[in-house]
Amino acid sequence: MTRAAPPEGWLPELDPLDSRQFVIAIKRLADSLSYGTDPSPFLGSGIEFVQSRPYVWGDPVRAIDWKVTARTGKVHIKEFEAPKRMPVYLLIDTSASMVISSVRRSKYAIAVQLAGGLAYACLDRISPVGVMGVGSREFLIRPSLSRLQILQWLHRLRRFRYDEHTSLARKLAELASSLTQRALLIILSDMHDPAALPVLKRTAQEHDVAVVQLRDPAETGLRGSGFFRAREAETGRVFVTHGRRRWLEQQVLERELRRAGIDHLLLATDQPFLVKVRHFFQSRQLLGRGAR
């Protein structure tokens, strides 16, 4: 069977892995991210013990409170409070600056892999997962507990193009205004949208927000280079800047995110990232949050 050609303007998949290998890699990442966070034995029926009550015909036998039953001589049932699981949105930057890379793996390739691992890890915690692309393309999948849906949008995201502009600020504002309950929003981006910071700060007032920022080594190799002329990857705009400017902008970004109570993790694409990501989410317990 021959593989269908990609649509006009679209480039081949991010990596040489076939579909099966790609799924295996994502599941391994999810297992690593979930390591040390044992799933509840009461999946779907609650984890917070409320009270014991007398047995009523039809109650499940596995819910019997044997200690109270032995003490009173009458069968009692344990009742658990069903938590409201916080929906999770993964906002993936699909813009051109994410795709261009000076090393083997691009920011976009790592973002897609992380999105898959985080999605499966969230499902292990019974948290519905949705995804939104924050480039030019329209890409929005509402949260669900469907593993098949996750696989479908992951394979769609494996294809990319070089002509997408960033729209993180606009799409984040649109998403936040459409949410009817508190949600966890995880942004996977290089944070090149200058309008994104104010929107992030406003969104964090009503939702849990975490930013995983991807950075190519070429973006830090210009410190101390003085003034230089550059071309913007997404628009083709030529501009003049200074090697120290980007470093100062990064400092401002990190300071403002911290003041807004937004969790932030900076990942370099030329360095191992798995341990950093796992410690980041487990230390903040972002994947295990229930009702707030």
DRENFIPA-199134 format. One line per 4 residues: number of its first residue (from 1); for each residue x, y, z of C-alpha. Coordinates in nm, 3 decimals, padded with zeros to 5 digits. Layout:
NUM = X,Y,Z  ...
REM end
This chain:
1 = 00.000,00.000,00.000  00.140,00.340,-00.093  00.126,00.631,00.147  -00.092,00.921,00.040
5 = 00.089,01.242,-00.046  00.050,01.529,00.203  -00.181,01.817,00.111  -00.034,02.099,-00.095
9 = 00.188,02.324,00.116  00.233,02.066,00.391  00.567,01.901,00.467  00.639,01.539,00.565
13 = 00.603,01.416,00.920  00.824,01.542,01.199  01.033,01.229,01.244  01.115,00.904,01.063
17 = 00.915,00.691,01.309  00.627,00.500,01.155  00.283,00.524,01.316  00.333,00.225,01.545
21 = 00.676,00.340,01.667  00.540,00.689,01.723  00.258,00.557,01.944  00.501,00.342,02.143
25 = 00.731,00.641,02.201  00.438,00.853,02.322  00.316,00.581,02.562  00.665,00.536,02.705
29 = 00.684,00.909,02.768  00.343,00.901,02.938  00.452,00.612,03.161  00.758,00.809,03.266
33 = 00.556,01.123,03.339  00.308,00.919,03.547  00.581,00.738,03.742  00.532,00.780,04.114
37 = 00.172,00.901,04.087  -00.033,00.589,04.151  -00.381,00.606,03.999  -00.671,00.586,04.239
41 = -00.827,00.241,04.295  -01.167,00.414,04.287  -01.152,00.526,03.927  -01.475,00.696,03.832
45 = -01.644,00.656,04.170  -01.453,00.902,04.385  -01.148,00.905,04.611  -01.260,01.112,04.912
49 = -01.425,00.902,05.186  -01.740,01.072,05.317  -01.923,00.831,05.547  -02.055,00.480,05.603
53 = -02.427,00.409,05.572  -02.652,00.103,05.608  -02.656,-00.135,05.313  -02.937,-00.090,05.060
57 = -03.033,-00.368,04.821  -02.839,-00.325,04.498  -02.529,-00.169,04.654  -02.203,-00.323,04.523
61 = -02.045,-00.578,04.753  -01.697,-00.434,04.695  -01.810,-00.112,04.871  -01.889,-00.286,05.203
65 = -01.725,-00.121,05.505  -01.616,-00.439,05.683  -01.492,-00.266,05.999  -01.821,-00.088,06.065
69 = -02.015,-00.401,05.966  -01.821,-00.611,06.220  -01.864,-00.351,06.494  -02.238,-00.294,06.447
73 = -02.347,-00.635,06.327  -02.523,-00.470,06.031  -02.389,-00.437,05.681  -02.265,-00.086,05.600
77 = -02.141,00.065,05.274  -01.858,00.313,05.224  -01.956,00.631,05.042  -01.701,00.836,04.850
81 = -01.733,01.187,04.716  -01.693,01.189,04.339  -01.443,01.466,04.254  -01.495,01.698,03.961
85 = -01.195,01.631,03.742  -01.040,01.945,03.602  -01.034,01.944,03.220  -00.691,01.994,03.061
89 = -00.618,02.190,02.744  -00.286,02.153,02.564  -00.212,02.467,02.360  00.048,02.373,02.099
93 = 00.231,02.642,01.905  00.225,02.535,01.538  00.389,02.851,01.401  00.693,02.861,01.174
97 = 00.938,02.964,01.446  00.868,02.633,01.621  00.960,02.428,01.315  01.291,02.590,01.215
101 = 01.576,02.424,01.406  01.954,02.438,01.434  01.974,02.092,01.594  01.833,01.747,01.519
105 = 01.498,01.798,01.692  01.289,02.108,01.647  01.086,02.284,01.914  00.772,02.168,01.738
109 = 00.875,01.802,01.734  00.938,01.808,02.108  00.613,01.997,02.170  00.408,01.734,01.987
113 = 00.580,01.451,02.171  00.528,01.622,02.505  00.164,01.687,02.422  00.107,01.318,02.361
117 = 00.282,01.213,02.679  00.099,01.471,02.889  -00.235,01.375,02.735  -00.197,01.009,02.826
121 = -00.067,01.097,03.172  -00.374,01.315,03.229  -00.603,01.030,03.125  -00.429,00.812,03.385
125 = -00.553,01.068,03.639  -00.903,01.059,03.482  -00.874,01.418,03.358  -01.035,01.487,03.017
129 = -00.790,01.629,02.764  -00.840,01.872,02.477  -00.595,02.039,02.241  -00.571,02.369,02.056
133 = -00.324,02.478,01.790  -00.206,02.836,01.838  -00.068,02.896,01.491  -00.256,02.999,01.177
137 = -00.443,02.671,01.130  -00.778,02.614,01.299  -00.726,02.323,01.532  -00.943,02.272,01.840
141 = -01.047,01.943,02.001  -01.263,01.972,02.312  -01.163,01.767,02.621  -01.259,01.401,02.636
145 = -01.136,01.077,02.791  -01.093,00.909,02.452  -00.749,00.764,02.384  -00.848,00.714,02.022
149 = -00.918,01.086,01.989  -00.573,01.166,02.130  -00.408,00.938,01.874  -00.602,01.101,01.595
153 = -00.500,01.458,01.676  -00.141,01.352,01.746  -00.106,01.205,01.399  -00.261,01.518,01.247
157 = -00.008,01.735,01.430  00.286,01.534,01.299  00.259,01.728,00.974  00.366,02.091,00.966
161 = 00.430,02.385,00.741  00.669,02.680,00.731  00.418,02.959,00.669  00.216,02.969,00.991
165 = 00.210,03.280,01.210  00.175,03.265,01.587  -00.166,03.343,01.734  -00.110,03.243,02.096
169 = -00.256,03.560,02.247  -00.569,03.566,02.031  -00.653,03.198,02.056  -00.581,03.180,02.428
173 = -00.820,03.470,02.485  -01.086,03.301,02.271  -01.048,02.972,02.455  -01.054,03.128,02.801
177 = -01.372,03.321,02.720  -01.546,03.000,02.608  -01.470,02.795,02.920  -01.756,02.744,03.164
181 = -01.549,02.585,03.443  -01.199,02.607,03.581  -00.945,02.429,03.363  -00.574,02.353,03.346
185 = -00.413,02.517,03.042  -00.067,02.391,02.941  00.105,02.607,02.679  00.377,02.443,02.468
189 = 00.540,02.731,02.280  00.860,02.927,02.219  00.672,03.236,02.347  00.753,03.454,02.046
193 = 00.414,03.624,02.055  00.473,03.961,02.229  00.100,03.997,02.300  00.077,03.665,02.486
197 = 00.201,03.772,02.830  -00.091,04.006,02.923  -00.343,03.742,02.809  -00.166,03.473,03.010
201 = -00.177,03.689,03.321  -00.551,03.755,03.281  -00.624,03.388,03.214  -00.432,03.279,03.523
205 = -00.678,03.470,03.740  -00.950,03.216,03.658  -00.763,02.903,03.549  -00.452,02.702,03.631
209 = -00.187,02.789,03.374  00.149,02.628,03.302  00.394,02.736,03.033  00.647,02.493,02.887
213 = 00.874,02.714,02.678  01.089,02.555,02.406  01.415,02.721,02.303  01.656,02.638,02.022
217 = 02.028,02.681,02.105  02.060,02.933,01.818  01.829,03.164,02.013  02.085,03.196,02.292
221 = 02.403,03.194,02.085  02.377,03.562,01.996  02.431,03.716,02.342  02.726,03.954,02.319
225 = 02.711,03.961,01.938  02.628,04.332,01.931  02.386,04.470,01.672  02.285,04.240,01.387
229 = 02.027,04.212,01.109  01.784,03.920,01.124  01.479,03.786,00.943  01.164,03.684,01.135
233 = 01.082,03.318,01.060  00.705,03.354,01.041  00.659,03.685,00.855  00.988,03.727,00.667
237 = 01.021,04.074,00.822  01.382,04.198,00.836  01.481,04.383,01.153  01.786,04.503,01.344
241 = 01.835,04.399,01.707  02.101,04.345,01.972  02.233,04.015,02.110  02.153,04.117,02.465
245 = 01.792,04.212,02.394  01.657,03.858,02.373  01.821,03.770,02.706  01.660,04.071,02.875
249 = 01.320,03.985,02.726  01.349,03.632,02.866  01.422,03.769,03.213  01.113,03.991,03.196
253 = 00.898,03.702,03.077  01.007,03.472,03.360  00.963,03.743,03.622  00.614,03.837,03.506
257 = 00.498,03.475,03.483  00.622,03.414,03.835  00.441,03.721,03.967  00.118,03.602,03.802
261 = 00.148,03.261,03.970  00.203,03.084,03.638  00.420,02.771,03.643  00.702,02.804,03.388
265 = 00.955,02.555,03.253  01.223,02.643,02.996  01.348,02.351,02.784  01.645,02.362,02.547
269 = 01.600,02.144,02.240  01.962,02.025,02.247  01.937,01.888,02.602  01.752,01.594,02.763
273 = 01.411,01.711,02.880  01.225,01.412,03.024  01.351,01.437,03.383  01.293,01.813,03.392
277 = 00.937,01.778,03.265  00.853,01.499,03.507  00.989,01.689,03.809  00.815,02.007,03.697
281 = 00.468,01.856,03.679  00.503,01.624,03.976  00.641,01.895,04.205  00.351,02.124,04.117
285 = 00.105,01.831,04.112  -00.047,01.971,03.796  -00.149,01.633,03.661  -00.310,01.518,03.982
289 = -00.530,01.815,04.068  -00.894,01.737,04.125  -01.174,01.971,04.216  -01.078,02.318,04.335
REM end
